[in-house]
Amino acid sequence: MTTQLRHLRGEVSPLGAQTIDESLPVLAPDAVVQPQVRTRALMAIAGVAATAGALGVPIVEAVNGILQLLGAQ
């Protein structure tokens, strides 16, 4: 998903790119963050991806799957 997010970053608004930049460190596998922080980052990423049309669909689907695994959806 990280690769997809980096590609998406170049296709969204500056605000969307900033959201991706701020969320990537929180989503890193070795990030030590509270579950709520990770959930908020995932939801923010899904919001940005949803505005990107077809390019964002795989990211939205991946985020929804992760949120279900985390019990946040």
BAMARGU-654092 format. One record per atom (N, C-alpha, C): residue number from 1; x, y, z; atom name. Coordinates in Angstrom, 3 decimals, always signed. Example, Ala and Ser with C-alpha at 12.3 -4.5 7.8 and 13.67 -1.06 7.14 Angstrom:
<nodes>
{1,{+13.190,-5.690,+7.800},"N"},
{1,{+12.300,-4.500,+7.800},"CA"},
{1,{+13.200,-3.300,+7.800},"C"},
{2,{+12.850,-2.250,+7.080},"N"},
{2,{+13.670,-1.060,+7.140},"CA"},
{2,{+12.900,+0.030,+7.870},"C"},
</nodes>
This chain:
<nodes>
{1,{+0.829,-1.189,+0.000},"N"},
{1,{+0.000,+0.000,+0.000},"CA"},
{1,{+0.874,+1.253,+0.000},"C"},
{2,{+2.028,+1.168,+0.608},"N"},
{2,{+2.914,+2.339,+0.658},"CA"},
{2,{+3.287,+2.806,-0.747},"C"},
{3,{+3.588,+1.865,-1.615},"N"},
{3,{+3.938,+2.216,-2.999},"CA"},
{3,{+2.762,+2.895,-3.689},"C"},
{4,{+1.575,+2.367,-3.489},"N"},
{4,{+0.378,+2.964,-4.081},"CA"},
{4,{+0.159,+4.370,-3.544},"C"},
{5,{+0.389,+4.571,-2.254},"N"},
{5,{+0.202,+5.895,-1.662},"CA"},
{5,{+1.208,+6.899,-2.210},"C"},
{6,{+2.428,+6.455,-2.415},"N"},
{6,{+3.441,+7.362,-2.975},"CA"},
{6,{+3.073,+7.764,-4.411},"C"},
{7,{+2.507,+6.825,-5.156},"N"},
{7,{+2.063,+7.150,-6.511},"CA"},
{7,{+0.858,+8.094,-6.468},"C"},
{8,{-0.076,+7.798,-5.582},"N"},
{8,{-1.269,+8.626,-5.441},"CA"},
{8,{-0.901,+10.046,-5.031},"C"},
{9,{+0.130,+10.188,-4.223},"N"},
{9,{+0.549,+11.493,-3.721},"CA"},
{9,{+0.773,+12.493,-4.848},"C"},
{10,{+1.316,+12.032,-5.960},"N"},
{10,{+1.573,+12.911,-7.088},"CA"},
{10,{+0.338,+13.270,-7.891},"C"},
{11,{-0.773,+12.632,-7.575},"N"},
{11,{-2.000,+12.835,-8.340},"CA"},
{11,{-3.085,+13.596,-7.587},"C"},
{12,{-2.807,+13.981,-6.361},"N"},
{12,{-3.837,+14.651,-5.557},"CA"},
{12,{-3.437,+16.088,-5.256},"C"},
{13,{-4.334,+16.812,-4.641},"N"},
{13,{-4.080,+18.202,-4.278},"CA"},
{13,{-2.930,+18.299,-3.278},"C"},
{14,{-2.378,+19.495,-3.115},"N"},
{14,{-1.322,+19.661,-2.100},"CA"},
{14,{-1.784,+19.261,-0.691},"C"},
{15,{-3.028,+19.545,-0.361},"N"},
{15,{-3.543,+19.155,+0.950},"CA"},
{15,{-3.625,+17.631,+1.072},"C"},
{16,{-4.060,+16.981,-0.005},"N"},
{16,{-4.099,+15.521,-0.011},"CA"},
{16,{-2.705,+14.935,+0.111},"C"},
{17,{-1.743,+15.524,-0.587},"N"},
{17,{-0.352,+15.068,-0.503},"CA"},
{17,{+0.178,+15.242,+0.913},"C"},
{18,{-0.172,+16.339,+1.559},"N"},
{18,{+0.261,+16.572,+2.935},"CA"},
{18,{-0.337,+15.520,+3.868},"C"},
{19,{-1.590,+15.177,+3.655},"N"},
{19,{-2.243,+14.147,+4.469},"CA"},
{19,{-1.519,+12.817,+4.313},"C"},
{20,{-1.145,+12.481,+3.088},"N"},
{20,{-0.397,+11.244,+2.847},"CA"},
{20,{+0.948,+11.308,+3.554},"C"},
{21,{+1.645,+12.420,+3.409},"N"},
{21,{+2.955,+12.578,+4.051},"CA"},
{21,{+2.866,+12.411,+5.569},"C"},
{22,{+1.832,+12.958,+6.163},"N"},
{22,{+1.673,+12.885,+7.621},"CA"},
{22,{+1.235,+11.492,+8.081},"C"},
{23,{+0.551,+10.768,+7.211},"N"},
{23,{+0.016,+9.457,+7.586},"CA"},
{23,{+1.015,+8.324,+7.391},"C"},
{24,{+1.894,+8.431,+6.420},"N"},
{24,{+2.816,+7.333,+6.127},"CA"},
{24,{+3.651,+6.886,+7.331},"C"},
{25,{+4.234,+7.803,+8.101},"N"},
{25,{+5.017,+7.334,+9.255},"CA"},
{25,{+4.178,+6.584,+10.295},"C"},
{26,{+2.930,+6.984,+10.440},"N"},
{26,{+2.032,+6.341,+11.403},"CA"},
{26,{+1.670,+4.933,+10.939},"C"},
{27,{+1.644,+4.724,+9.624},"N"},
{27,{+1.246,+3.441,+9.065},"CA"},
{27,{+2.418,+2.485,+8.871},"C"},
{28,{+3.618,+2.935,+9.133},"N"},
{28,{+4.791,+2.070,+8.983},"CA"},
{28,{+4.663,+0.874,+9.923},"C"},
{29,{+5.084,-0.296,+9.472},"N"},
{29,{+4.930,-1.501,+10.312},"CA"},
{29,{+5.614,-1.395,+11.675},"C"},
{30,{+6.693,-0.647,+11.753},"N"},
{30,{+7.408,-0.546,+13.021},"CA"},
{30,{+7.013,+0.680,+13.845},"C"},
{31,{+5.988,+1.388,+13.404},"N"},
{31,{+5.537,+2.576,+14.133},"CA"},
{31,{+4.888,+2.164,+15.455},"C"},
{32,{+5.278,+2.851,+16.501},"N"},
{32,{+4.691,+2.604,+17.819},"CA"},
{32,{+3.711,+3.746,+18.081},"C"},
{33,{+2.450,+3.475,+17.785},"N"},
{33,{+1.396,+4.476,+17.943},"CA"},
{33,{+0.169,+3.822,+18.557},"C"},
{34,{-0.656,+4.646,+19.147},"N"},
{34,{-1.906,+4.145,+19.713},"CA"},
{34,{-2.834,+3.716,+18.570},"C"},
{35,{-3.665,+2.720,+18.805},"N"},
{35,{-4.580,+2.251,+17.761},"CA"},
{35,{-5.466,+3.356,+17.186},"C"},
{36,{-5.893,+4.293,+18.032},"N"},
{36,{-6.750,+5.374,+17.549},"CA"},
{36,{-6.006,+6.260,+16.546},"C"},
{37,{-4.733,+6.470,+16.778},"N"},
{37,{-3.923,+7.298,+15.875},"CA"},
{37,{-3.798,+6.604,+14.529},"C"},
{38,{-3.540,+5.300,+14.562},"N"},
{38,{-3.433,+4.537,+13.313},"CA"},
{38,{-4.770,+4.538,+12.575},"C"},
{39,{-5.856,+4.366,+13.304},"N"},
{39,{-7.182,+4.365,+12.671},"CA"},
{39,{-7.468,+5.706,+12.017},"C"},
{40,{-7.145,+6.797,+12.690},"N"},
{40,{-7.365,+8.129,+12.103},"CA"},
{40,{-6.531,+8.311,+10.841},"C"},
{41,{-5.305,+7.839,+10.859},"N"},
{41,{-4.444,+7.953,+9.676},"CA"},
{41,{-5.022,+7.138,+8.524},"C"},
{42,{-5.499,+5.940,+8.813},"N"},
{42,{-6.108,+5.113,+7.764},"CA"},
{42,{-7.347,+5.782,+7.182},"C"},
{43,{-8.164,+6.359,+8.038},"N"},
{43,{-9.377,+7.021,+7.566},"CA"},
{43,{-9.032,+8.259,+6.735},"C"},
{44,{-8.004,+8.976,+7.136},"N"},
{44,{-7.574,+10.147,+6.365},"CA"},
{44,{-7.083,+9.719,+4.988},"C"},
{45,{-6.303,+8.647,+4.937},"N"},
{45,{-5.807,+8.128,+3.660},"CA"},
{45,{-6.975,+7.696,+2.775},"C"},
{46,{-7.952,+7.019,+3.360},"N"},
{46,{-9.123,+6.583,+2.586},"CA"},
{46,{-9.865,+7.782,+2.020},"C"},
{47,{-9.969,+8.844,+2.787},"N"},
{47,{-10.640,+10.051,+2.310},"CA"},
{47,{-9.925,+10.663,+1.126},"C"},
{48,{-8.612,+10.736,+1.202},"N"},
{48,{-7.828,+11.273,+0.081},"CA"},
{48,{-7.980,+10.363,-1.129},"C"},
{49,{-7.853,+9.062,-0.918},"N"},
{49,{-7.933,+8.107,-2.022},"CA"},
{49,{-9.306,+8.138,-2.691},"C"},
{50,{-10.349,+8.346,-1.899},"N"},
{50,{-11.702,+8.373,-2.458},"CA"},
{50,{-11.890,+9.532,-3.425},"C"},
{51,{-11.128,+10.592,-3.248},"N"},
{51,{-11.259,+11.743,-4.154},"CA"},
{51,{-10.479,+11.548,-5.447},"C"},
{52,{-9.676,+10.487,-5.520},"N"},
{52,{-8.795,+10.288,-6.672},"CA"},
{52,{-9.410,+9.393,-7.749},"C"},
{53,{-10.656,+9.027,-7.597},"N"},
{53,{-11.310,+8.212,-8.610},"CA"},
{53,{-10.744,+6.807,-8.674},"C"},
{54,{-10.619,+6.282,-9.884},"N"},
{54,{-10.194,+4.892,-10.093},"CA"},
{54,{-8.819,+4.617,-9.503},"C"},
{55,{-7.953,+5.593,-9.526},"N"},
{55,{-6.607,+5.421,-8.976},"CA"},
{55,{-6.650,+5.128,-7.477},"C"},
{56,{-7.619,+5.677,-6.797},"N"},
{56,{-7.709,+5.500,-5.350},"CA"},
{56,{-8.492,+4.283,-4.896},"C"},
{57,{-9.207,+3.629,-5.808},"N"},
{57,{-10.062,+2.497,-5.424},"CA"},
{57,{-9.285,+1.394,-4.708},"C"},
{58,{-8.149,+0.935,-5.218},"N"},
{58,{-7.432,-0.132,-4.493},"CA"},
{58,{-6.994,+0.280,-3.092},"C"},
{59,{-6.678,+1.545,-2.916},"N"},
{59,{-6.263,+2.024,-1.595},"CA"},
{59,{-7.453,+2.039,-0.647},"C"},
{60,{-8.585,+2.524,-1.120},"N"},
{60,{-9.792,+2.529,-0.285},"CA"},
{60,{-10.145,+1.099,+0.117},"C"},
{61,{-10.065,+0.168,-0.817},"N"},
{61,{-10.377,-1.230,-0.506},"CA"},
{61,{-9.389,-1.802,+0.513},"C"},
{62,{-8.115,-1.491,+0.350},"N"},
{62,{-7.101,-1.978,+1.287},"CA"},
{62,{-7.338,-1.394,+2.679},"C"},
{63,{-7.608,-0.103,+2.748},"N"},
{63,{-7.859,+0.546,+4.041},"CA"},
{63,{-9.087,-0.057,+4.701},"C"},
{64,{-10.145,-0.277,+3.941},"N"},
{64,{-11.355,-0.869,+4.518},"CA"},
{64,{-11.056,-2.250,+5.087},"C"},
{65,{-10.240,-3.041,+4.383},"N"},
{65,{-9.853,-4.357,+4.877},"CA"},
{65,{-9.066,-4.275,+6.165},"C"},
{66,{-8.126,-3.346,+6.219},"N"},
{66,{-7.324,-3.164,+7.431},"CA"},
{66,{-8.193,-2.711,+8.594},"C"},
{67,{-9.090,-1.767,+8.333},"N"},
{67,{-9.977,-1.291,+9.399},"CA"},
{67,{-10.853,-2.416,+9.926},"C"},
{68,{-11.301,-3.299,+9.047},"N"},
{68,{-12.103,-4.442,+9.495},"CA"},
{68,{-11.265,-5.364,+10.380},"C"},
{69,{-10.009,-5.603,+9.991},"N"},
{69,{-9.124,-6.438,+10.806},"CA"},
{69,{-8.879,-5.825,+12.181},"C"},
{70,{-8.804,-4.511,+12.215},"N"},
{70,{-8.575,-3.813,+13.479},"CA"},
{70,{-9.849,-3.671,+14.309},"C"},
{71,{-10.986,-4.042,+13.714},"N"},
{71,{-12.248,-3.913,+14.414},"CA"},
{71,{-12.759,-2.487,+14.484},"C"},
{72,{-12.261,-1.650,+13.576},"N"},
{72,{-12.638,-0.241,+13.594},"CA"},
{72,{-13.738,+0.077,+12.597},"C"},
{73,{-14.279,-0.926,+11.967},"N"},
{73,{-15.303,-0.660,+10.962},"CA"},
{73,{-16.470,-1.576,+11.135},"C"},
</nodes>
